[in-house]
């Protein structure tokens, strides 16, 4: 077994069979309850190559994130603007307007809208 995380989930939102979570590590994650290969970190300080798999824990099948290596993503040799939150993600909302939007809020008062 791996060591327990020092971070907590502070916000989550279900959308069909998918779960979107955010927390104290400032990362926004997408969990597909049916296809673990579609799970991943949507926004973080670096692009991570985390692996996701299902595992049986006390008779319940759970989806587990296993940390992989991380690397900075650059475009034409330049660092892009950080898209992640800089403080805990405290709320998540899925809004339907002319398009579907994911709205996240952080402890520092920053609100982000994702297409």
SULCORFEN-V658420 format. One line per field, one symbol per residue. ss: DSSP state (A for helix, B for strand, O for the rest). phi: phi as a letter, one per 40 degrees, with the letter a starting at -180 (. if undefined). Layout:
ss=???
phi=???
This chain:
ss=OOOOOOOOBBBBBBBOOBBBBBBOOOOBBBBBOOOAAAOBBBBOOOBBOOBBBBBBBOOBBBBBBBOOOBBOOBBOOBBOOOOOOOOOBBBBBBBBOOOBBBBBBBOOOOBBBBO
phi=.cccccbbcbaaacagcbbbbaaccgcbbbbccbbcccciccaacacbbcbbacacbfgbcbcbcbcbcbaccbbfgbccccccccbdcbabbbbbbcacbbbbbbdcgcbbbbc
